[in-house]
Amino acid sequence: MKPTLLILAAGMASRYGSMKQVDGFGPQGETIIEYSIYDAIKAGFGKVVFIIKEEYLEHFKNLFDAKLKDKIEVDYVFQNFDLKQFGIDTQIYREKPWGTAHAILSGRKVIQEPFCVINADDFYGYDAFEKMVSFLNNEANDNTYSIIGYELGKTLSDFGSVSRGVCRVDENQHLAEIVERTKIYKKGDDIVFEEEEGVQTLAYETPVSMNFWGFTPAVFKITEDLFREFAMENKDKPKAEFFIPLIGEHLVKSGQAKFKVIPTPSQWFGVTYKEDKPFVKDSIDQLIKAGVYPSELWK
């Protein structure tokens, strides 16, 4: 079976101020997701699964079903606050969804093939999809997963701090450690991040995760077990988030799986802040002028 593309599209986009997942950036109002799906189809993915809030289902179907008909299989799954589906009877108050690792569990009943996870609001570039398909078709197994590694300096915003999974890679190009840094930004000619101990610098070439992960369905059971532990440990922390890097960190440290870090030279861009939108629109226009994408994506 061809691999599946699982898209994280249920986020609240609090810093952007509106639903950036369905905001228009292309000349015909195309969303960033559509460029990812276009690249995924070209690379050889066979299905796309959207993780959304249930109340947005009709909006997403109206936006995507007609465009993607006969091009790729489409499915929708919902991220919600129901903990009983994981065998948790405790009532836990939440101010926001449980995070990206919790979100991918929404796809566990509709995905039986190798798959990759991406964000809805990030532009990744065709190179990443091509390399991920090759990995999923030829190398992936229940003990060997992957992550696309972007150069940190190519993933920043000019308008504020960003969160990135900072990777340490061993001599075999496998993930040795990943740490979620939630406040990375430019400071003069340097790239820095803040933590309780103070401000530290990072190199431009530091490989970081942009939530482009390759898995087999075996990861669902592992993630479900980890989430149950996480939920109970953080039941009194309504803002705690269960990030995908926590899965990677657990599997690497426990020796249950290794992650091949697949480098890409691609320039990432995305919309963390409303002020990012003109840059994203201009970046897409430049790619269209260069012949990378047609001016009408689905014509």
N, C-alpha and C positions, 0 to 999 in steps of 0.2 A: 504493500500500500504506500501511496505517496504520503509524505509527512504533512502534519497539520500546523497551521499558524494560529496561535492562541493570543488574542489581543486584549490587553488590560484597558478597559474603557469605562470602568465604573467609578473612577476617582472623582473627588469633589472639586478639584481645581480651585482651591481657596485663594491662592496667590494670583491666579489669572482673572478671577472675578466672574467667569461664565463658563459654559460647557465648551472648553477648547477642543474636546474630542470631535465635535461636529461643527466647529467653526470653519469657514471657508478661507483657503489660502491660495488655491490655484486660480487661473484665469476664468474658469467656468464655475468657480466656487468650490473646487475640490478640497476635501479635508486632507490633513496630513496622513490619516489612516489610508486613504485611497492610494497614495503613492507607495506606501508600504505593501498594500495588497497587489498593486500592479507589479511591483518588483518580485513579490512572492510567487505570483502566477508565472511570470517569466522564468523564475529560477526553478520551478518544478513542484511547488506545494500543491496539494490536492484538495485541501479544505481549509476554511477560515472559521474560527469560532470566536464570537464577540462575548466578552464578559462585561455585562452591563447591569444597571439597576432595572428591575422589572418594569418600573413605571415609564422607562424610556424605550420600551420594546417597539412600539408602533413608530416612534420617531426614527429609530435605527432602521427598521424594515422599510420605511418609506424612502429613506436616504440611500440604502445599499442594495436592496433586493433586485430592483430592476437593472441596476448597473452591472451587477455581478452574475445575473442569470446566464446560464450556459457557459460561464467562464470559470467558476470555481464553486464547489459545494459550500453552503453557508449554514451556520447554526448559531443560536443565541443561548447563553446561559446566564444565570443571575447570581450576583453576590448580594448576600443579605446578612441579617443579624441573627438568624436562626441557629442556635447552638445545639439544639436537640438532634439535628442530623449527624452530629459528631459524637453523640452519646453524652453530652454535657447538659445536666438538668439545672445547674446553678444559674440564677438570673444575674447577668452582668451588664451594668450600664455602660453604654458606649457613646462618645461624642462624635465619632467618625468610624468608617469601616476599619476592619482589623488589619488591613494592609495587603501588599501584593502577594505574599505567599499564601495567605488565606484565600485571596481571589482565585488563584489557579486551581484550588480545590473545586471550584464551581464547574470545571470542565471534566471532572473525573468520570462522569457517567457517559460522556459522548466522545471521548478520545480513547482509542485502542491502539494507536500507532505512535511512532516517534513524533515528537512535536517540539516546537519552539515557542517561547513566550516573548512578546514585545509590548512596549507601551503604545497607546493610541496617539499620543501627542509628540512623539519623537520621530524625526526623519533620520533613517539609518543608512540609506544608500544601497544600491543593488549588490555591490561587492559582498556585503554582510549576508544577504539572503542566499547568494550563490554559494558561499563558503559553508553556511549552515546546512543547506540542503545536501551538499556533498558529505558533510559529517554525519547527518542523520541517516543517510542512505548507506553509508559505507563503514562507519566507525562506531556509531552509538550502540551501547548495550546497557544492561541494568547496572553495570559497575563503571561505565564510562560516559560521562556527560560533557557538556561544553558551555562555553561562554564567549561571546564576541567581545574582544578587548579593544576599546577606543583609547586614543591618546587623550589624556586629561585636558591638555591645552586646546583641543578641538571640540570640547564639550561644555564650554562655559557661557554664561550670559553676561552681557554688559550692564545689566540692570539690577543685579542683586546676587545673592548667594544661591548655590544649588546643592543638591544632595547627590552623592556618587558612591558607589561601592568600589573602594580603592583596593586594587588587587596586588598581591605579591606573587610572583611567578617563579617556579623552580627551574632548574637547568633543563628539564624535559618539557618545558612550556606547559606545565600543569599548574593549576591553582594551588598555591601553598597557604594563602590566607586572603580573606576578603573582609574589609571593615567598612561599615556604612558610616560615611562622614556626611553630616547633615548641614554643614555650613562651610562650603568651599567658595572662594571668590578671588578675583584679581586684586592685588594690592601693589600698585606701581608696576614694576616689571616682574613681580613675583606672583605665584599662585599659592594661597595659604588656606588653611582650615583652622577652625576654632574648636577647642575642646576645654574641659574643665582645667587642664594644666596650663592653658594658654594658647597662643597662636604658633602654628608650625607651618613650614613651607613644604611644597611638593613639586617635583620635577614636571616639566611640560609633557614629557613622554610617558609619565606614569600610566600604566594600563588601568582603565576603570570600566566598571559595568554600567551599561545603559539599559539594563533589564532586557538583554537579548540572550536568552538561555536556551540550551538544547537538552531535552530530556527524553526518557522512555516513560510509558505509563506506570512503571514501578515506583516512580517518585511520588505518586499520589498517596500510597499507603504510608510511606515515610513521612510525608508532609502532614497527613492527618494525625499521626501519632504525635508529631512535634507540636502541632497546633493545640491539641488537647492540653499538653503540658504548659504551653505558653499562655493559653487562656486562663488557666487556673493560677498560674504564677503571677499574672498581671490583672487579676480580677478587680483590684482596687486602683488600677492605673488606666483611666478611661482614654488616654491618648497614646498608650503603648501600641506599637505597630509590629506585626509579624511580617518582616521583609523576606523576599526571596534569598538574599545573601545569607540569612540565618540557616536556610536549608544547605546551601553550599558549604558554609562554615562547619555545620554539624557533620556532613558526609565526609569532608576532607579530614577533619580532626579525628573522626571515629574510624577512618580507613575503609568505610563502606563503599566509597566511590571516588573516582578522580574526575577532575574537570579539565579538559583541554582548553587552554586559553587561545582563541583564534584571533590573531591581530588583523585589524583592518585599517587602511590608511584613510578611510572615508572621513569627510568633515561632517560631524553631527550638527544638526540644528533642531531646535524645538521651541516651545512656547511655555516657559515657566511663568513669565510675566506678560501683561498686556503690551508692554513696550517692545517685546520681542517680535510682535506680529509683522511690522513693516520689513524687518530683516528677513523673516521667513518667506514672506511673499516675494521679496526681491531675489532671494536664493533660488526659489522655485522658478521664477522667471528666467534667471540666468541658465538654469539647467535645461529649460525648454529651448532657449536660444541656442544652446550647445547641442541640441538634438538628442538629449538623454531621454526626454519625455515629449509626447505629442502635446499640442496646445489644448486638444480635447481628449482627455485621458481615455474615455470609454467609447469613443466614436466608432 
